[in-house]
Structures are given as C-alpha cells and as structure tokens.
Amino acid sequence: MRLRSIGTVLYPLGRLGPRLLLAFMLLAFMLLGFARQTLAQAVVADLSDHLIAVTTGFDGAELLLFGAIEGDAADVIVVVRGPPEEIVVRRKDRIGGIWINNQKLVFGSVPAFYRLASTQPLETIASDRILARHGIGVEHIRMINPTAENGEVSIFREALIRNKARLGLYPTANEKVTLLGNRLFRSDIFFPSNVPTGTYDVTVYLFRDGKVISAQTTPLAVSKIGMGARVFAFAHRHSILYGIAAIAMALFAGWFAGAVAKRS
Amino acid sequence: MQIYLPIAELSVNIFLFLGMGAGVGFLSGLFGVGGGFLMTPLLIFAGIPPAVAVATEANQIVASSVSGALAHWRRGNVDIKMGVVLLIGGFIGSTLGVWVFGLLRGLGQIDLVIRLSYVVFLGIIGALMLVESLRAISRQRKPGGKRRKLHQHNWLHGLPFKMRFRRSKLYISALLPLGIGVVVGILAAIMGVGGGFIMVPAMIYLLGMPTAMVVGTSLFQIIFVTANVTFLQAWQNQTVDIFLALLLLTGGVIGAQFGTRAGAKLPGEQLRSMLALIVLGVCARLAYELLARPDDTFSIGTMLGHG
C-alpha cells in the first residue's frame, strides 16, 4: 500500500555517512513532496485475497491481481517474492562409480518463491541494469551469495534457480499482465500445491520510458490452516507427544485390523 | 482426490497412496513378509522425501507387526525371552541408527546411504532367496535329496554369557541375539524397515531357532524396535507423517487380507522365487539411479528441512 518515490527507490539509505544522511534526508523529503504531487497514486493494485490457506485438501491456488494506473501509457511488472530461506546447493560427482553429493554452497535470504508477470517481455520494458537494480527477472533474484570462486558461485546459483523452477517455485516463463485501455490491469497468479508458507510480497512496478516511476507492495500470507496445520505445529512443538501419539495410533490400528481379520 | 501431507509438505493423490499400501499389503500377505523394504523405496520413487519415507514407514510397520504378532501369540509361537534379548539389542541399534540418520541428513548424505543400504541388502537377500528357492524347486522334482543338519556347531557357540531359551530349545550366548538385534535396529532406523528379512534368516541360520518360533518372535521384536524408531524420528527429526502413515495403513490392511487368501492357494517355492524377483527388481532400479548420470547433478535443500 506504501507509495515509494523515485528517491527512496534509487538511493538506499544504508550506505551513507551520518552527515550525508542528513543532507540526503532533507533532499528526499523535498523530492517526496514533489513526487506526491505528480506521481501520487500512479499505480494502485490489490489482490483478490490476502491469505492463501493451505488446508488438508489444498491443491494449489490462483489469485487475481488487479489495479489501475494513472497518466500516460506505461508498462506494469508484477513480482511475487516468497519469504527468505537458506538454501544448500549440492553437486553430485562420480566417486567410485556412483554419484555422491560432493561440493556444497549455502545461499542466504533466497526467496522461497518467485513469480513474474509483465505487460511486455522484460527486455523491451527496461535495460538489464535497471531490472537488476530492482531485482526483477529470474537472473536478478536477490540473495546472499556464499564466498567461493566467482565462476563456481554463478554455476551453483544457476543450479539453484533451475531446481527451484523444476519444483514450480520459480518461473520458467513470464506470465502476462493484461492492460485494459491503458488504465486497468490484471494478472492471474498461480501458486502450486507445494507453495512454501510464510509472508509474501507482491510488488507492482510501473515503468515508463525504461524507468520505474512508481511501485507498490502488497503483503500476502500463505499459511497452513486446519487439521494439517495443527498436526504440523504439534509435530514440531510437542514432538515427544507426537511420537507417542503416532505409536498409539499404529498399535490401535494393528490391533483393530487383527481383530477384524480374526472375526471374518 | 488430493490430500496435503503436513510433514512431507506436499499434496498427493489419496488413491495412489491407498493403492500403494494395498499393493504392498497384498504382497506382504501373500509372502508373509513385512513389506517395509518394498514400501520405503516405493515412497521414495513417488516423490516423498526419503527422510519422511523412512520414518513414516517405521510407524506403519508398528501397526502391521502388531496384528501379525498377536496372531502368532495366540498360537504360542513367540519366544518372549529371546524376543526381549533381541529387543535390547534392537533398542541400542535403533537409537544409534536414528542418531546416525540425523548426522547424515545434516551432511546431505542420507539419500545416498538409504539407497546404498537398499541396494546392498536387497541385492544379497534377493539373490540368496532366488538361489534357495530354485534349489528347492529342483529338489522337489528329484525326491530323496539330502536333509541338512538343523544347525552346525562353530565358533559362535563358544561365546560367553550363555543363556537358556526354553521355548526355542536353545542354550546359546546372549551376545548372539543381542548382536543381531543391534544390526537389525540400525537397519530399521536408516532403511525404514522392520528388518524381518534380515532377522528371520539370521535366527534360523545363526541361532538355529525352530522355524515355527522365528516369525512370531521377530514380529514381537519388530513392534518395539519400530515403535522406538518412530518415537525417536518424531522427536529428533520431526519426519513422521501421521496422515501418510494412515493412508498406507488403511491400504495395507485391506491388501494383506486378499494377499493371505491368495497365498494359501499358491505353491510356496514358486512364491518365494517370485518374491526374490521383485526384491531384485527394486534393487536394480535403485542401483541404476546411483550409477546412471543424474538429470541434474545439482540438488537443493533447505538448511533444516528435508535433505
């Protein structure tokens, strides 16, 4: 729901010294005021639902993202980013005739899920440099790279993205954002049944002349709900009790099956 | 119809897994085996993370061995004393096994160790069973073959801590069943099996137990060892999926009923050679996956999640 001005998008605050920071904040304040006047509400968007409930019968979900843009013709890119997680990428090597996990690299803050939709192919909307700056596009997904030889890291990074795509968690192709009369846009976002749980960010970027002129982020929660959620929570919070329950269930089932078999 | 498995964290088709339970249940009823050594690889083939497959299958075996053990108990075919000694070994082995399991999972080698163990054990057992049953079939055709001695005396009988097992009419070192228990416990934890396929031959050939006692006693031991594995896996690794276990159980119970009936109508030795071929088939499939170049030599996993 937050409106980001050009200033805050282009200049991250963290890298500046205190004195520069003060000057910058003054400038940003002015810019922000300016941006409000001209770009206010340049894009508004919302989701058909802000919660995906992973229930026992869950088999994937489809959400509708819709919104409107203000002003001249522009391009819209929608990026869905899942919660960050730590991912180990392992490479198998042939050792003694069999394939064994050998080398591994750990990537931090990897979005568990990533999905992309745009009105046009990305390369026609903006330059690679701009897209990289905003983390738009599979090859620009932000994550914390491990320390290793440069070539190695990029091979492992590609493998990570390839494996995530195979699981259906990263895109294999760009999805479509449909523009209606240069004002309204809509896009269907599909979440597969193995969608990771957590808090997602759905960001709508508005591009004009190869630059981001507005962006809006909407949160989305994916959580386990109902019986399955209770089982999962129970298994993790009270794992001793869960183990005993599992055994009790099996003992009863075994006894019951035996009793039925004897009677018939 | 889909069901979301909360621990495996994926959505599966109910009927596929009920069917798998029924299929393996049928075979276990038919051949009188536990079926864990078939079910765990099947679950892995079906896309269940190996760690979850192993732990959940241990849970299912608790159920299937209870009904088997009860039936044998009623006929007086359980040597409790022997069972308890095996059990002590089994507790030690399975506790060790679950610990090693967690360790290997952290190292990212658990899949490999599970698969390797299967290839080795299924290969050996399958080959032995096949040879044995083929021999038995040819012996049947040529009547008057030599009978083997019940058991030979060797160095195993010189071990200390001798114990009398009245039910089995044995006077042997307690270290023997204890050792067998430890080995089977480790296998139960790592492979998600009851271990009957190792324990039964070991009890017959190493201990020289009467065949009538062997199955009931091994089932008695398997209940407690797999219960221990279930408990430890649930406690330490959180990999027991109750929903999955229920699906497999339900299918298994139904399948086993049909299997037992079908088994009564088929000749024993042909059955054994058939089982041997199935075992070797599963073994070959797993071996192929280890030896052939994988589609992608890279794999990913979360730091704490399923390896």
Contacts between the chains, C-beta under 8 A, distances in Angstrom:
chain1	res1	chain2	res2	distance
A	54	B	4	6.3
A	55	B	4	6.9
A	56	B	3	6.1
A	56	B	4	5.4
A	56	B	6	8.0
A	56	B	243	7.8
A	57	B	2	6.5
A	57	B	3	6.9
A	57	B	4	6.9
A	58	B	2	7.6
A	58	B	4	4.5
A	58	B	11	5.9
A	59	B	2	4.4
A	59	B	4	7.9
A	59	B	11	5.4
A	60	B	11	7.7
A	85	B	302	5.6
A	85	B	303	7.8
A	86	B	302	6.6
A	86	B	303	4.3
A	87	B	300	5.4
A	87	B	301	7.3
A	87	B	302	6.3
A	87	B	303	7.6
A	88	B	108	6.7
A	88	B	300	6.7
A	88	B	301	5.1
A	88	B	302	7.4
A	88	B	303	6.1
A	89	B	298	6.0
A	89	B	299	7.6
A	89	B	300	5.3
A	90	B	108	5.2
A	90	B	298	6.9
A	90	B	299	5.3
A	90	B	300	7.5
A	90	B	301	7.2
A	91	B	297	5.7
A	91	B	298	5.3
A	92	B	294	6.0
A	92	B	297	4.6
A	92	B	298	7.5
A	92	B	299	7.2
A	93	B	297	7.4
A	94	B	293	7.7
A	97	B	291	6.4
A	98	B	112	7.8
A	98	B	116	7.7
A	98	B	290	4.5
A	98	B	291	6.1
A	99	B	290	6.3
A	99	B	291	7.6
A	99	B	292	8.0
A	99	B	293	7.1
A	99	B	294	5.7
A	99	B	297	7.2
A	100	B	109	7.5
A	100	B	112	5.8
A	101	B	108	4.8
A	101	B	109	6.1
A	101	B	111	7.9
A	101	B	112	6.7
A	101	B	299	7.2
A	104	B	108	6.3
A	106	B	303	7.1
A	156	B	298	7.1
A	159	B	296	7.2
A	159	B	298	3.4
A	159	B	300	7.4
A	160	B	298	7.8
A	160	B	300	5.7
A	162	B	296	6.7
A	162	B	298	7.2
A	163	B	296	6.8
A	163	B	298	6.4
A	163	B	299	6.5
A	163	B	300	4.4
A	164	B	300	6.9
A	166	B	296	7.5
A	193	B	2	7.1
A	193	B	4	6.9
A	193	B	10	6.7
A	193	B	11	3.6
A	194	B	9	6.9
A	194	B	10	5.1
A	194	B	11	7.1
A	224	B	6	6.9
A	227	B	6	8.0
A	228	B	4	5.3
A	228	B	5	7.8
A	228	B	6	3.9
A	228	B	243	7.3
A	229	B	6	7.2
A	231	B	6	4.4
A	231	B	7	7.4
A	231	B	242	6.1
A	231	B	243	6.9
A	232	B	6	4.3
A	232	B	7	6.7
A	235	B	6	7.4
A	235	B	7	6.0
A	235	B	234	6.8
A	235	B	238	5.3
A	235	B	240	7.2
A	235	B	242	7.9
A	236	B	238	5.6
A	239	B	234	5.6
A	239	B	235	4.7
A	239	B	236	7.6
A	239	B	238	5.7
A	240	B	231	7.8
A	240	B	234	7.8
A	240	B	235	5.3
A	242	B	234	5.1
A	242	B	235	8.0
A	242	B	238	7.9
A	242	B	240	7.2
A	242	B	242	7.9
A	243	B	230	6.1
A	243	B	231	4.0
A	243	B	232	7.4
A	243	B	233	7.6
A	243	B	234	3.2
A	243	B	235	5.1
A	243	B	240	6.8
A	244	B	231	6.8
A	245	B	242	7.4
A	246	B	59	5.1
A	246	B	230	5.4
A	246	B	231	7.8
A	246	B	234	5.7
A	246	B	240	5.1
A	246	B	242	5.6
A	246	B	245	6.8
A	247	B	59	7.4
A	247	B	62	6.0
A	247	B	227	4.8
A	247	B	230	5.4
A	247	B	231	6.2
A	249	B	63	7.9
A	249	B	242	6.6
A	249	B	245	7.5
A	249	B	246	7.5
A	250	B	59	5.5
A	250	B	60	6.9
A	250	B	62	3.7
A	250	B	63	4.0
A	250	B	66	7.2
A	250	B	227	7.6
A	250	B	230	7.2
A	250	B	245	6.9
A	250	B	249	7.2
A	251	B	62	6.4
A	251	B	63	7.2
A	251	B	66	5.7
A	251	B	223	8.0
A	251	B	227	7.7
A	253	B	63	4.4
A	253	B	66	7.9
A	253	B	246	7.9
A	253	B	249	5.1
A	253	B	253	7.4
A	254	B	62	6.7
A	254	B	63	3.8
A	254	B	64	6.4
A	254	B	65	7.0
A	254	B	66	2.8
A	254	B	67	4.7
A	254	B	70	7.7
A	255	B	66	5.8
A	255	B	67	7.0
A	255	B	70	6.8
A	257	B	63	7.1
A	257	B	64	8.0
A	257	B	67	4.7
A	257	B	253	4.2
A	257	B	256	7.8
A	258	B	66	6.8
A	258	B	67	3.4
A	258	B	68	7.9
A	258	B	70	4.7
A	258	B	71	6.4
A	260	B	253	7.9
A	261	B	67	6.7
A	261	B	257	6.2
A	262	B	71	7.6
A	264	B	257	7.8
